[in-house]
Amino acid sequence: MPCLGLIAALRPELAAVLDRMPDERRQSVAGRDYWLGHWHGHELVVVLSRIGKVAAATTATVLIERFGVDRIIFTGAAGGLGDGVSVGDVVVATELLQHDMDASPLFPRYEVPLTGLTRFPADAALSRSLLDAAREALANPSGGLLDADTLREFRLRRPLVHQGLIVSGDRFVATNAESAALRQALPDALAVEMEGAAVAQVCHDYGLPFAAIRTISDRADDAAHVDFNRFIEQVASRYSAEILEAYFSKQS
């Protein structure tokens, strides 16, 4: 039976997913807890990624090698970079790039050595399904998904769902200078985080479909640390669970 690997970037997201699974059971591998179970009858394995590219790559490799998943979805939060990408919006990746990869002059900047690639594409069909699910799930956040106090606290409006480049690196981008440098170097990047491109590379190596979806928690600037944990608990984890609910409910 096909089995989906679901990687959650943050603990509140993992908890929100496990709340939707009626029969989860835990297996511990490589210092991580992998949760096996079902969602709307679909078999899946859910795990926390841990932080950074190496940790996320290890997590993805165990999903493939030990649990035999045939596709991977990665959910999490990210800092917004692109124009019009605001706090509370969602980005579905079309491709992913490691913004701190630089083996020049031996290889072009951003190119992963010996792959010939700077950008790892997300699976088109899987991403399209997640895009449709995100648009459905977030069509009316004030209709019960988020309460009025949360909407006011984070100044959220109706969220937009974007598609495009997500970039990853082993540092938390949290200053205006860093954010501006990324926008100048990679003007089509919509969001920045710390794991997704590494998982995309692992899935490319194994030939597995991969998709990533990120809720924008900040604008990757000097205010990036403000109420981050509360945003994840009150907004991003709810978005992730609701999007996945819409995704699984429509899969045959």
C-alpha positions in Angstrom: 0.0 0.0 0.0 1.4 3.5 -0.9 2.8 5.3 2.2 3.3 9.0 2.5 6.0 10.5 4.6 5.0 13.7 6.3 7.7 15.9 7.8 6.7 18.7 10.2 9.2 21.4 10.9 7.9 22.4 14.3 6.4 20.5 17.3 3.0 22.3 17.4 2.5 21.2 13.8 3.4 17.7 14.6 0.9 17.7 17.5 -1.8 19.1 15.3 -1.3 16.3 12.8 -1.2 13.6 15.4 -4.5 14.9 16.8 -6.1 14.0 13.4 -4.7 10.4 13.3 -6.8 7.9 15.2 -4.3 5.1 15.4 -0.8 6.5 15.6 2.0 4.3 17.0 5.6 5.3 17.6 8.9 3.9 16.4 12.2 5.5 17.4 15.0 5.5 14.8 18.2 7.5 14.8 17.1 9.5 17.8 13.8 10.5 16.2 10.2 9.4 16.9 8.4 8.3 13.7 4.6 8.0 14.0 2.9 5.5 11.9 -0.9 5.7 11.3 -3.7 6.7 9.0 -5.5 9.9 7.9 -8.8 9.4 6.0 -7.6 5.8 5.4 -4.3 6.9 3.9 -1.2 5.3 5.4 1.5 7.7 6.5 4.5 8.2 8.6 4.9 11.5 10.4 8.0 12.9 12.0 9.6 16.1 13.3 12.4 17.3 11.0 14.6 18.9 13.6 16.4 22.1 12.6 18.8 22.6 9.8 19.6 20.9 6.5 21.6 17.9 7.8 19.0 17.0 10.4 16.2 17.3 7.8 18.2 15.2 5.3 18.7 12.5 7.9 15.0 12.5 8.7 14.0 12.2 5.1 16.5 9.4 4.4 15.2 7.3 7.3 11.6 7.8 6.0 12.7 6.3 2.7 15.1 3.6 3.8 13.4 2.3 6.9 9.8 3.0 6.3 9.6 2.8 2.5 7.6 5.9 1.9 6.8 6.6 -1.8 6.5 10.4 -1.5 7.2 13.2 1.0 5.3 16.3 2.0 7.1 18.9 4.2 5.1 21.5 6.2 6.5 24.3 8.3 6.9 28.0 8.6 9.2 30.4 6.7 10.2 34.1 6.4 8.6 36.0 3.6 10.9 37.5 0.9 8.9 38.1 -2.2 6.8 41.2 -2.8 3.3 40.7 -1.6 4.2 37.6 0.5 2.8 38.6 3.9 2.5 37.2 7.4 -0.2 34.6 7.4 0.2 33.8 3.7 1.1 30.3 2.5 3.8 29.4 -0.1 3.7 26.1 -2.0 7.2 25.4 -3.5 7.7 24.9 -7.2 11.5 24.5 -6.6 14.0 24.8 -3.8 17.5 26.1 -3.5 20.2 26.2 -0.8 21.1 29.9 -0.5 24.2 29.1 1.5 25.7 26.6 -1.0 28.8 28.1 -2.6 31.5 25.8 -3.9 32.9 28.4 -6.3 35.1 28.6 -8.2 34.9 24.9 -8.7 31.2 25.0 -9.3 28.8 27.9 -9.9 27.3 29.5 -6.8 24.3 27.7 -5.5 25.0 24.5 -7.6 25.1 21.3 -5.5 28.4 19.7 -6.6 28.2 16.7 -8.9 24.4 17.2 -9.5 24.5 20.0 -12.0 21.6 21.5 -10.2 21.0 24.7 -8.3 17.3 24.3 -8.0 15.5 21.1 -7.1 12.0 21.0 -8.5 9.0 20.0 -6.4 6.7 17.3 -7.9 4.2 19.1 -10.1 1.2 16.9 -9.4 1.7 16.6 -5.7 2.3 20.4 -5.4 -0.8 21.1 -7.5 -2.9 19.0 -5.1 -1.5 20.8 -2.1 -2.1 24.2 -3.8 -5.8 23.3 -4.3 -6.1 22.0 -0.7 -4.5 25.2 0.6 -6.8 27.5 -1.4 -9.8 25.5 -0.1 -8.7 25.3 3.5 -7.8 29.0 3.8 -10.6 30.5 1.8 -12.2 31.8 5.0 -9.9 31.8 8.0 -12.4 33.8 10.0 -15.0 31.1 9.6 -13.8 29.1 12.5 -10.2 28.2 11.6 -8.8 31.2 13.6 -10.7 33.1 16.2 -11.2 36.9 16.2 -8.5 37.5 18.9 -5.9 35.6 16.9 -6.7 37.5 13.7 -6.4 40.8 15.5 -3.2 39.8 17.4 -1.3 39.0 14.3 -3.1 41.5 12.1 -4.1 38.8 9.7 -6.3 39.3 6.7 -7.5 36.7 4.2 -4.4 34.6 3.5 -3.0 34.4 0.0 -1.6 31.2 -1.4 1.6 31.7 -3.5 3.6 29.3 -5.7 7.3 29.7 -6.3 10.9 29.3 -5.2 11.7 28.6 -1.5 15.3 28.9 -0.4 16.9 27.1 2.6 20.1 27.7 4.6 21.7 26.8 7.9 21.0 30.2 9.6 17.8 31.9 10.8 17.4 35.0 8.6 16.3 37.6 11.0 17.7 41.0 10.0 16.8 43.6 7.4 20.3 43.3 6.0 20.2 39.6 5.5 16.7 39.7 4.0 17.7 42.5 1.6 20.8 40.5 0.5 18.8 37.4 -0.3 16.2 39.4 -2.2 19.0 41.0 -4.3 20.8 37.7 -5.0 17.6 35.7 -5.6 14.9 38.1 -6.7 12.4 35.4 -7.4 12.6 33.8 -4.0 9.3 33.9 -2.1 10.3 32.5 1.3 13.3 31.4 3.3 13.7 28.6 5.8 16.2 26.1 7.1 15.4 22.6 5.8 13.3 22.2 2.7 16.0 22.3 -0.1 17.9 19.5 1.7 14.9 17.2 1.8 14.3 18.1 -1.9 17.8 17.0 -2.7 17.3 13.7 -0.9 14.1 13.0 -2.7 15.8 13.9 -6.0 18.5 11.4 -5.3 16.0 8.6 -4.6 13.6 9.6 -7.4 10.7 10.3 -5.0 8.0 12.9 -5.4 8.4 15.8 -3.0 6.3 18.8 -2.1 6.8 21.6 0.5 4.3 24.1 1.9 5.2 26.9 4.3 3.2 29.4 6.3 4.8 32.8 6.4 5.5 33.6 10.1 7.5 36.9 9.5 9.2 38.9 6.9 12.7 37.6 7.7 13.7 41.0 9.1 14.5 42.6 12.4 11.0 41.7 13.7 11.3 38.0 12.8 11.6 36.9 16.4 8.4 38.6 17.7 5.8 36.2 19.0 7.2 33.4 16.7 6.3 30.5 19.0 2.8 31.8 19.6 2.3 32.3 15.9 3.3 28.7 15.2 0.9 27.4 17.9 -2.0 29.7 17.1 -1.8 30.0 13.3 0.8 27.9 11.4 -0.1 24.6 13.0 -3.8 25.1 12.4 -3.1 26.0 8.8 -1.0 22.9 8.2 -3.5 20.6 9.7 -6.4 22.1 7.8 -4.6 22.0 4.5 -3.6 18.4 5.0 -7.2 17.6 6.0 -8.4 19.1 2.7 -5.6 17.2 0.8 -6.3 13.8 2.3 -10.1 14.1 2.1 -9.8 14.5 -1.7 -7.4 11.7 -2.4 -8.9 8.5 -3.7 
